Amino acid sequence: MTPSRWSTVLHRVTTEGPYINERMSVLVLTVVVVAGISAVAYADKSVASVSLAPLYFLPLALSALVHPLRVSLALSIVCLVLHDLVALCVILEPITQ
C-alpha cells in the first residue's frame, strides 16, 4: 500500500466511531472467548489427574485484546471460580458414589 492509503486508514480509525462490522467482530470474539473458557472448564473436569488451569490463559489473552480491562478482569475471576468449582466437583464425586 502507498503511504497515502495508510494515512487514510489511520485517519478513519482515529476519527470515526465504531463500525457495524467492528461491533459484530467484537460480538463474535466474545462468543469465542466464552466458548474457549467453557471448553477449558469441561476439559479440566474431564481430566482429574492434571490441572488444566493454565489453559484459561488462552481465552483470557484473546479477551484482553478485544475487551476493556474491567471485562478481562471479570472474566479472570469467572475462570478462577470455574476452576475451583470443577475441582470441588471432582473431589466430591467419589464421595457421593
The first five atom37 places (N, CA, C, CB, O) and aatype in JSON, in Angstrom:
{
  "aatype": [12, 16, 14, 15, 1, 17, 15, 16, 19, 10, 8, 1, 19, 16, 16, 6, 7, 14, 18, 9, 2, 6, 1, 12, 15, 19, 10, 19, 10, 16, 19, 19, 19, 19, 0, 7, 9, 15, 0, 19, 0, 18, 0, 3, 11, 15, 19, 0, 15, 19, 15, 10, 0, 14, 10, 18, 13, 10, 14, 10, 0, 10, 15, 0, 10, 19, 8, 14, 10, 1, 19, 15, 10, 0, 10, 15, 9, 19, 4, 10, 19, 10, 8, 3, 10, 19, 0, 10, 4, 19, 9, 10, 6, 14, 9, 16, 5],
  "atom_mask": [
    [1, 1, 1, 1, 1],
    [1, 1, 1, 1, 1],
    [1, 1, 1, 1, 1],
    [1, 1, 1, 1, 1],
    [1, 1, 1, 1, 1],
    [1, 1, 1, 1, 1],
    [1, 1, 1, 1, 1],
    [1, 1, 1, 1, 1],
    [1, 1, 1, 1, 1],
    [1, 1, 1, 1, 1],
    [1, 1, 1, 1, 1],
    [1, 1, 1, 1, 1],
    [1, 1, 1, 1, 1],
    [1, 1, 1, 1, 1],
    [1, 1, 1, 1, 1],
    [1, 1, 1, 1, 1],
    [1, 1, 1, 0, 1],
    [1, 1, 1, 1, 1],
    [1, 1, 1, 1, 1],
    [1, 1, 1, 1, 1],
    [1, 1, 1, 1, 1],
    [1, 1, 1, 1, 1],
    [1, 1, 1, 1, 1],
    [1, 1, 1, 1, 1],
    [1, 1, 1, 1, 1],
    [1, 1, 1, 1, 1],
    [1, 1, 1, 1, 1],
    [1, 1, 1, 1, 1],
    [1, 1, 1, 1, 1],
    [1, 1, 1, 1, 1],
    [1, 1, 1, 1, 1],
    [1, 1, 1, 1, 1],
    [1, 1, 1, 1, 1],
    [1, 1, 1, 1, 1],
    [1, 1, 1, 1, 1],
    [1, 1, 1, 0, 1],
    [1, 1, 1, 1, 1],
    [1, 1, 1, 1, 1],
    [1, 1, 1, 1, 1],
    [1, 1, 1, 1, 1],
    [1, 1, 1, 1, 1],
    [1, 1, 1, 1, 1],
    [1, 1, 1, 1, 1],
    [1, 1, 1, 1, 1],
    [1, 1, 1, 1, 1],
    [1, 1, 1, 1, 1],
    [1, 1, 1, 1, 1],
    [1, 1, 1, 1, 1],
    [1, 1, 1, 1, 1],
    [1, 1, 1, 1, 1],
    [1, 1, 1, 1, 1],
    [1, 1, 1, 1, 1],
    [1, 1, 1, 1, 1],
    [1, 1, 1, 1, 1],
    [1, 1, 1, 1, 1],
    [1, 1, 1, 1, 1],
    [1, 1, 1, 1, 1],
    [1, 1, 1, 1, 1],
    [1, 1, 1, 1, 1],
    [1, 1, 1, 1, 1],
    [1, 1, 1, 1, 1],
    [1, 1, 1, 1, 1],
    [1, 1, 1, 1, 1],
    [1, 1, 1, 1, 1],
    [1, 1, 1, 1, 1],
    [1, 1, 1, 1, 1],
    [1, 1, 1, 1, 1],
    [1, 1, 1, 1, 1],
    [1, 1, 1, 1, 1],
    [1, 1, 1, 1, 1],
    [1, 1, 1, 1, 1],
    [1, 1, 1, 1, 1],
    [1, 1, 1, 1, 1],
    [1, 1, 1, 1, 1],
    [1, 1, 1, 1, 1],
    [1, 1, 1, 1, 1],
    [1, 1, 1, 1, 1],
    [1, 1, 1, 1, 1],
    [1, 1, 1, 1, 1],
    [1, 1, 1, 1, 1],
    [1, 1, 1, 1, 1],
    [1, 1, 1, 1, 1],
    [1, 1, 1, 1, 1],
    [1, 1, 1, 1, 1],
    [1, 1, 1, 1, 1],
    [1, 1, 1, 1, 1],
    [1, 1, 1, 1, 1],
    [1, 1, 1, 1, 1],
    [1, 1, 1, 1, 1],
    [1, 1, 1, 1, 1],
    [1, 1, 1, 1, 1],
    [1, 1, 1, 1, 1],
    [1, 1, 1, 1, 1],
    [1, 1, 1, 1, 1],
    [1, 1, 1, 1, 1],
    [1, 1, 1, 1, 1],
    [1, 1, 1, 1, 1]
  ],
  "atom_positions": [
    [[0.84, -1.19, 0.0], [0.0, 0.0, 0.0], [0.88, 1.25, 0.0], [-0.95, 0.0, 1.22], [1.99, 1.27, 0.54]],
    [[0.37, 2.25, -0.61], [1.11, 3.51, -0.65], [0.9, 4.27, 0.65], [0.67, 4.37, -1.86], [-0.07, 4.01, 1.37]],
    [[1.79, 5.2, 0.97], [1.63, 5.96, 2.22], [0.32, 6.72, 2.31], [2.76, 6.94, 2.36], [-0.22, 6.9, 3.41]],
    [[-0.21, 7.16, 1.18], [-1.47, 7.89, 1.24], [-2.61, 6.99, 1.72], [-1.82, 8.49, -0.13], [-3.5, 7.44, 2.44]],
    [[-2.59, 5.73, 1.33], [-3.62, 4.81, 1.8], [-3.5, 4.55, 3.3], [-3.54, 3.48, 1.03], [-4.5, 4.5, 4.01]],
    [[-2.28, 4.39, 3.78], [-2.09, 4.18, 5.21], [-2.58, 5.37, 6.01], [-0.62, 3.9, 5.53], [-3.2, 5.22, 7.06]],
    [[-2.3, 6.56, 5.52], [-2.76, 7.74, 6.25], [-4.28, 7.84, 6.23], [-2.14, 9.01, 5.66], [-4.88, 8.31, 7.2]],
    [[-4.91, 7.4, 5.15], [-6.38, 7.39, 5.09], [-6.94, 6.4, 6.1], [-6.87, 7.05, 3.67], [-7.9, 6.7, 6.82]],
    [[-6.35, 5.23, 6.14], [-6.81, 4.21, 7.11], [-6.6, 4.71, 8.52], [-6.06, 2.87, 6.9], [-7.49, 4.58, 9.36]],
    [[-5.44, 5.27, 8.8], [-5.16, 5.8, 10.14], [-6.14, 6.9, 10.5], [-3.72, 6.32, 10.21], [-6.6, 6.96, 11.64]],
    [[-6.45, 7.77, 9.57], [-7.4, 8.85, 9.83], [-8.79, 8.29, 10.13], [-7.47, 9.8, 8.62], [-9.45, 8.76, 11.05]],
    [[-9.23, 7.29, 9.38], [-10.55, 6.7, 9.61], [-10.62, 6.02, 10.97], [-10.89, 5.69, 8.51], [-11.63, 6.13, 11.67]],
    [[-9.55, 5.33, 11.35], [-9.55, 4.61, 12.63], [-9.55, 5.57, 13.8], [-8.35, 3.68, 12.72], [-10.21, 5.33, 14.81]],
    [[-8.81, 6.66, 13.69], [-8.67, 7.56, 14.84], [-9.8, 8.57, 14.96], [-7.38, 8.29, 14.75], [-10.05, 9.07, 16.06]],
    [[-10.5, 8.89, 13.88], [-11.51, 9.94, 13.97], [-12.94, 9.45, 13.97], [-11.33, 10.89, 12.86], [-13.81, 10.09, 14.55]],
    [[-13.21, 8.34, 13.34], [-14.59, 7.86, 13.23], [-14.9, 6.87, 14.35], [-14.84, 7.22, 11.87], [-14.0, 6.27, 14.93]],
    [[-16.17, 6.73, 14.63], [-16.61, 5.82, 15.67], [-16.54, 4.37, 15.23], [0.0, 0.0, 0.0], [-16.04, 4.06, 14.15]],
    [[-17.06, 3.48, 16.09], [-17.0, 2.06, 15.75], [-17.87, 1.74, 14.53], [-17.44, 1.21, 16.94], [-18.95, 2.31, 14.35]],
    [[-17.39, 0.85, 13.74], [-18.12, 0.43, 12.56], [-19.09, -0.69, 12.94], [-17.16, -0.04, 11.45], [-18.92, -1.34, 13.97]],
    [[-20.08, -0.92, 12.11], [-21.01, -2.02, 12.35], [-20.26, -3.34, 12.33], [-22.15, -2.02, 11.3], [-20.52, -4.22, 13.15]],
    [[-19.34, -3.48, 11.41], [-18.56, -4.72, 11.32], [-17.68, -4.91, 12.54], [-17.71, -4.72, 10.06], [-17.44, -6.04, 12.96]],
    [[-17.19, -3.81, 13.11], [-16.35, -3.92, 14.3], [-17.17, -4.43, 15.48], [-15.72, -2.56, 14.65], [-16.7, -5.26, 16.25]],
    [[-18.4, -3.94, 15.61], [-19.25, -4.42, 16.7], [-19.56, -5.89, 16.52], [-20.56, -3.61, 16.76], [-19.58, -6.65, 17.49]],
    [[-19.8, -6.3, 15.29], [-20.08, -7.71, 15.02], [-18.85, -8.56, 15.31], [-20.54, -7.9, 13.56], [-18.97, -9.66, 15.85]],
    [[-17.68, -8.07, 14.96], [-16.47, -8.85, 15.22], [-16.2, -8.95, 16.72], [-15.27, -8.22, 14.5], [-15.73, -9.98, 17.19]],
    [[-16.49, -7.9, 17.49], [-16.33, -7.96, 18.94], [-17.31, -8.97, 19.52], [-16.54, -6.56, 19.57], [-16.97, -9.71, 20.44]],
    [[-18.53, -9.0, 19.0], [-19.52, -9.97, 19.46], [-19.07, -11.4, 19.16], [-20.87, -9.69, 18.81], [-19.18, -12.28, 20.01]],
    [[-18.56, -11.62, 17.96], [-18.09, -12.96, 17.59], [-16.9, -13.36, 18.45], [-17.7, -13.0, 16.09], [-16.83, -14.5, 18.91]],
    [[-15.97, -12.45, 18.68], [-14.81, -12.76, 19.51], [-15.22, -12.99, 20.97], [-13.78, -11.64, 19.43], [-14.58, -13.78, 21.66]],
    [[-16.25, -12.31, 21.43], [-16.77, -12.57, 22.78], [-17.32, -13.98, 22.88], [-17.85, -11.54, 23.14], [-17.1, -14.67, 23.87]],
    [[-18.04, -14.41, 21.86], [-18.55, -15.78, 21.84], [-17.4, -16.78, 21.81], [-19.48, -16.0, 20.61], [-17.46, -17.82, 22.47]],
    [[-16.35, -16.47, 21.07], [-15.18, -17.35, 21.01], [-14.51, -17.43, 22.38], [-14.18, -16.85, 19.94], [-14.09, -18.5, 22.8]],
    [[-14.4, -16.31, 23.08], [-13.79, -16.29, 24.41], [-14.61, -17.13, 25.38], [-13.66, -14.84, 24.93], [-14.05, -17.93, 26.14]],
    [[-15.93, -16.96, 25.37], [-16.8, -17.72, 26.27], [-16.73, -19.21, 25.93], [-18.26, -17.21, 26.18], [-16.7, -20.05, 26.83]],
    [[-16.72, -19.54, 24.64], [-16.6, -20.95, 24.24], [-15.26, -21.53, 24.67], [-16.78, -21.09, 22.71], [-15.19, -22.69, 25.08]],
    [[-14.21, -20.75, 24.57], [-12.89, -21.22, 24.99], [-12.82, -21.47, 26.49], [0.0, 0.0, 0.0], [-12.26, -22.47, 26.93]],
    [[-13.4, -20.56, 27.26], [-13.43, -20.74, 28.71], [-14.25, -21.96, 29.07], [-13.99, -19.48, 29.41], [-13.88, -22.74, 29.95]],
    [[-15.38, -22.14, 28.39], [-16.23, -23.31, 28.66], [-15.52, -24.6, 28.28], [-17.54, -23.2, 27.89], [-15.62, -25.6, 29.0]],
    [[-14.81, -24.6, 27.17], [-14.08, -25.8, 26.74], [-12.97, -26.16, 27.74], [-13.48, -25.58, 25.35], [-12.77, -27.33, 28.04]],
    [[-12.27, -25.16, 28.23], [-11.22, -25.43, 29.21], [-11.83, -25.94, 30.51], [-10.39, -24.16, 29.48], [-11.27, -26.84, 31.14]],
    [[-12.96, -25.38, 30.91], [-13.63, -25.85, 32.14], [-14.07, -27.3, 31.99], [-14.84, -24.96, 32.48], [-13.91, -28.1, 32.92]],
    [[-14.63, -27.65, 30.83], [-15.06, -29.02, 30.6], [-13.87, -29.97, 30.57], [-15.84, -29.12, 29.28], [-13.92, -31.06, 31.15]],
    [[-12.8, -29.57, 29.9], [-11.6, -30.41, 29.85], [-10.97, -30.54, 31.22], [-10.6, -29.83, 28.85], [-10.44, -31.6, 31.57]],
    [[-11.01, -29.47, 32.0], [-10.46, -29.51, 33.36], [-11.24, -30.48, 34.23], [-10.47, -28.1, 33.98], [-10.66, -31.15, 35.08]],
    [[-12.54, -30.56, 34.02], [-13.36, -31.5, 34.77], [-13.12, -32.94, 34.3], [-14.84, -31.14, 34.64], [-13.12, -33.87, 35.11]],
    [[-12.93, -33.12, 33.01], [-12.76, -34.45, 32.44], [-11.43, -35.08, 32.84], [-12.87, -34.39, 30.93], [-11.35, -36.29, 33.05]],
    [[-10.39, -34.28, 32.93], [-9.06, -34.79, 33.26], [-8.81, -34.5, 34.74], [-7.95, -34.15, 32.36], [-8.49, -33.38, 35.11]],
    [[-8.96, -35.53, 35.57], [-8.84, -35.32, 37.0], [-7.4, -35.42, 37.49], [-9.69, -36.33, 37.74], [-7.08, -34.94, 38.58]],
    [[-6.51, -36.03, 36.69], [-5.14, -36.26, 37.17], [-4.26, -35.0, 37.09], [-4.51, -37.37, 36.37], [-3.31, -34.87, 37.86]],
    [[-4.57, -34.1, 36.18], [-3.73, -32.91, 35.96], [-4.64, -31.68, 35.93], [-2.89, -33.04, 34.63], [-5.73, -31.72, 35.35]],
    [[-4.18, -30.6, 36.53], [-4.94, -29.35, 36.48], [-4.67, -28.65, 35.15], [-4.57, -28.43, 37.66], [-3.52, -28.45, 34.76]],
    [[-5.73, -28.28, 34.49], [-5.6, -27.58, 33.21], [-5.84, -26.08, 33.37], [-6.58, -28.15, 32.2], [-6.15, -25.4, 32.39]],
    [[-5.7, -25.57, 34.57], [-5.94, -24.15, 34.84], [-5.08, -23.22, 33.99], [-5.71, -23.87, 36.3], [-5.55, -22.15, 33.62]],
    [[-3.82, -23.57, 33.67], [-3.04, -22.64, 32.83], [-3.64, -22.44, 31.43], [-1.63, -23.16, 32.68], [-3.33, -21.44, 30.78]],
    [[-4.48, -23.35, 30.98], [-5.09, -23.19, 29.66], [-6.12, -22.07, 29.63], [-5.74, -24.48, 29.22], [-6.49, -21.61, 28.55]],
    [[-6.59, -21.62, 30.79], [-7.5, -20.48, 30.83], [-6.83, -19.22, 30.29], [-8.0, -20.24, 32.27], [-7.5, -18.26, 29.92]],
    [[-5.5, -19.24, 30.24], [-4.76, -18.08, 29.75], [-5.08, -17.79, 28.28], [-3.25, -18.31, 29.91], [-5.1, -16.62, 27.89]],
    [[-5.33, -18.8, 27.49], [-5.55, -18.59, 26.06], [-6.8, -17.76, 25.77], [-5.66, -19.93, 25.35], [-6.7, -16.76, 25.07]],
    [[-7.98, -18.14, 26.28], [-9.13, -17.26, 26.01], [-9.03, -15.91, 26.73], [-10.41, -17.94, 26.43], [-9.57, -14.91, 26.25]],
    [[-8.35, -15.88, 27.87], [-8.19, -14.6, 28.56], [-7.27, -13.65, 27.79], [-7.64, -14.82, 29.97], [-7.46, -12.44, 27.82]],
    [[-6.27, -14.2, 27.11], [-5.39, -13.36, 26.29], [-6.17, -12.76, 25.13], [-4.18, -14.17, 25.77], [-5.98, -11.6, 24.79]],
    [[-7.05, -13.56, 24.52], [-7.89, -13.03, 23.45], [-8.85, -11.97, 23.99], [-8.68, -14.16, 22.77], [-9.09, -10.96, 23.34]],
    [[-9.37, -12.2, 25.18], [-10.26, -11.23, 25.8], [-9.54, -9.92, 26.07], [-10.83, -11.79, 27.09], [-10.12, -8.84, 25.91]],
    [[-8.29, -10.0, 26.47], [-7.52, -8.79, 26.75], [-7.31, -7.97, 25.48], [-6.16, -9.14, 27.37], [-7.19, -6.74, 25.55]],
    [[-7.26, -8.62, 24.32], [-7.11, -7.9, 23.07], [-8.41, -7.24, 22.62], [-6.61, -8.83, 21.99], [-8.39, -6.21, 21.94]],
    [[-9.54, -7.84, 22.99], [-10.83, -7.39, 22.46], [-11.57, -6.48, 23.42], [-11.69, -8.59, 22.13], [-12.17, -5.49, 23.0]],
    [[-11.55, -6.81, 24.71], [-12.39, -6.13, 25.7], [-11.6, -5.13, 26.54], [-13.06, -7.15, 26.6], [-10.37, -5.18, 26.58]],
    [[-12.31, -4.23, 27.21], [-11.64, -3.34, 28.16], [-11.12, -4.11, 29.37], [-12.61, -2.22, 28.61], [-11.45, -5.28, 29.56]],
    [[-10.32, -3.45, 30.17], [-9.68, -4.09, 31.31], [-10.69, -4.65, 32.3], [-8.76, -3.11, 32.02], [-10.49, -5.75, 32.82]],
    [[-11.76, -3.95, 32.56], [-12.76, -4.42, 33.54], [-13.36, -5.74, 33.12], [-13.86, -3.38, 33.72], [-13.56, -6.62, 33.95]],
    [[-13.67, -5.89, 31.85], [-14.26, -7.14, 31.36], [-13.25, -8.27, 31.46], [-14.74, -6.98, 29.89], [-13.6, -9.38, 31.86]],
    [[-12.0, -8.01, 31.12], [-10.97, -9.04, 31.21], [-10.75, -9.46, 32.65], [-9.66, -8.54, 30.59], [-10.55, -10.65, 32.92]],
    [[-10.76, -8.52, 33.58], [-10.61, -8.88, 34.99], [-11.8, -9.68, 35.5], [-10.43, -7.61, 35.84], [-11.63, -10.62, 36.28]],
    [[-12.99, -9.31, 35.07], [-14.18, -10.08, 35.46], [-14.11, -11.5, 34.91], [-15.47, -9.38, 34.96], [-14.47, -12.45, 35.61]],
    [[-13.65, -11.66, 33.68], [-13.5, -13.0, 33.13], [-12.42, -13.79, 33.86], [-13.17, -12.92, 31.64], [-12.54, -15.01, 33.99]],
    [[-11.39, -13.13, 34.33], [-10.37, -13.82, 35.13], [-10.97, -14.37, 36.42], [-9.2, -12.86, 35.46], [-10.65, -15.49, 36.83]],
    [[-11.82, -13.6, 37.04], [-12.49, -14.06, 38.26], [-13.43, -15.21, 37.95], [-13.26, -12.9, 38.93], [-13.51, -16.17, 38.72]],
    [[-14.13, -15.14, 36.82], [-15.0, -16.24, 36.41], [-14.19, -17.51, 36.19], [-15.78, -15.88, 35.12], [-14.61, -18.59, 36.59]],
    [[-13.03, -17.39, 35.57], [-12.17, -18.57, 35.36], [-11.69, -19.15, 36.68], [-10.97, -18.2, 34.5], [-11.63, -20.37, 36.84]],
    [[-11.35, -18.3, 37.62], [-10.92, -18.77, 38.94], [-12.05, -19.52, 39.64], [-10.45, -17.59, 39.8], [-11.83, -20.59, 40.21]],
    [[-13.25, -18.97, 39.59], [-14.4, -19.62, 40.22], [-14.71, -20.94, 39.52], [-15.64, -18.7, 40.18], [-14.99, -21.94, 40.18]],
    [[-14.67, -20.97, 38.18], [-14.91, -22.2, 37.45], [-13.89, -23.27, 37.81], [-14.88, -21.94, 35.95], [-14.24, -24.44, 37.99]],
    [[-12.64, -22.89, 37.93], [-11.6, -23.86, 38.28], [-11.84, -24.42, 39.68], [-10.21, -23.21, 38.2], [-11.69, -25.62, 39.9]],
    [[-12.21, -23.56, 40.62], [-12.47, -24.03, 41.98], [-13.72, -24.91, 42.04], [-12.62, -22.84, 42.92], [-13.74, -25.9, 42.76]],
    [[-14.77, -24.55, 41.29], [-15.97, -25.37, 41.27], [-15.71, -26.74, 40.64], [-17.07, -24.66, 40.52], [-16.21, -27.75, 41.12]],
    [[-14.95, -26.76, 39.57], [-14.62, -28.03, 38.92], [-13.79, -28.89, 39.85], [-13.86, -27.79, 37.59], [-14.01, -30.1, 39.95]],
    [[-12.84, -28.28, 40.54], [-12.03, -29.05, 41.48], [-12.88, -29.59, 42.62], [-10.89, -28.19, 42.05], [-12.67, -30.72, 43.06]],
    [[-13.83, -28.82, 43.1], [-14.72, -29.27, 44.16], [-15.61, -30.41, 43.67], [-15.59, -28.1, 44.65], [-15.83, -31.37, 44.41]],
    [[-16.11, -30.32, 42.44], [-16.94, -31.4, 41.89], [-16.14, -32.68, 41.73], [-17.52, -30.99, 40.53], [-16.67, -33.77, 41.98]],
    [[-14.9, -32.58, 41.32], [-14.06, -33.76, 41.16], [-13.75, -34.39, 42.51], [-12.76, -33.41, 40.42], [-13.68, -35.61, 42.62]],
    [[-13.55, -33.57, 43.53], [-13.27, -34.1, 44.87], [-14.49, -34.75, 45.48], [-12.77, -32.99, 45.8], [-14.39, -35.8, 46.11]],
    [[-15.65, -34.15, 45.29], [-16.88, -34.68, 45.9], [-17.47, -35.86, 45.11], [-17.91, -33.58, 46.01], [-18.29, -36.59, 45.66]],
    [[-17.08, -36.04, 43.88], [-17.65, -37.12, 43.06], [-17.41, -38.5, 43.64], [-17.07, -37.05, 41.67], [-18.36, -39.28, 43.7]],
    [[-16.19, -38.87, 44.08], [-16.01, -40.22, 44.66], [-16.75, -40.39, 45.98], [-14.52, -40.5, 44.88], [-17.13, -41.51, 46.33]],
    [[-16.98, -39.32, 46.72], [-17.66, -39.42, 48.0], [-19.13, -39.78, 47.8], [-17.52, -38.11, 48.78], [-19.7, -40.56, 48.57]],
    [[-19.74, -39.21, 46.78], [-21.17, -39.44, 46.56], [-21.46, -40.78, 45.91], [-21.73, -38.35, 45.72], [-22.6, -41.23, 45.93]],
    [[-20.47, -41.43, 45.33], [-20.71, -42.71, 44.66], [-20.58, -43.87, 45.59], [-19.76, -42.9, 43.52], [-20.75, -45.02, 45.17]]
  ]
}
